[in-house]
Amino acid sequence: QVHMVESGGGLVQAGGSLRLSCAASGGTSILYAMGWFRQAPGKEREFVAAIDWNGGSTAYADSVKGRFTISRDNAKNTVYLQMNSLKPEDTAVYYCAGDRYYTGTVDYAPAYDYWGQGTQVTVSS
């Protein structure tokens, strides 16, 4: 069983930055497609960013393009989300996700087999 643990969330003022990390452990193989999703109160979970198996291809939601950067370190089984120029509307619980079968960028939540517990990001105005 693969476990994914996020860290790095917190409270930040608008315009500030945060870096989320998600470490995967357990199981017998690395995770290929990895991504970040978020869910704000009263809203459905939405795609934020995705990265392919070797970090050569990335995808972003339009709302975060140019502000967020996803990256990964396969030696550490860790995926990162650098968030800059944060806005109050970025406030949400952020979840990382991973999959053992898809190798490309995946923006469809049901495609992912493994999820972290979530980390709260709050951006004050």
Helices and strands as residue ranges (DSSP letters): E 3-7, E 10-13, E 18-25, E 34-39, E 46-51, E 58-60, E 68-73, G 74-76, E 78-83, G 88-90, E 92-98, G 109-111, E 114-115, E 119-124
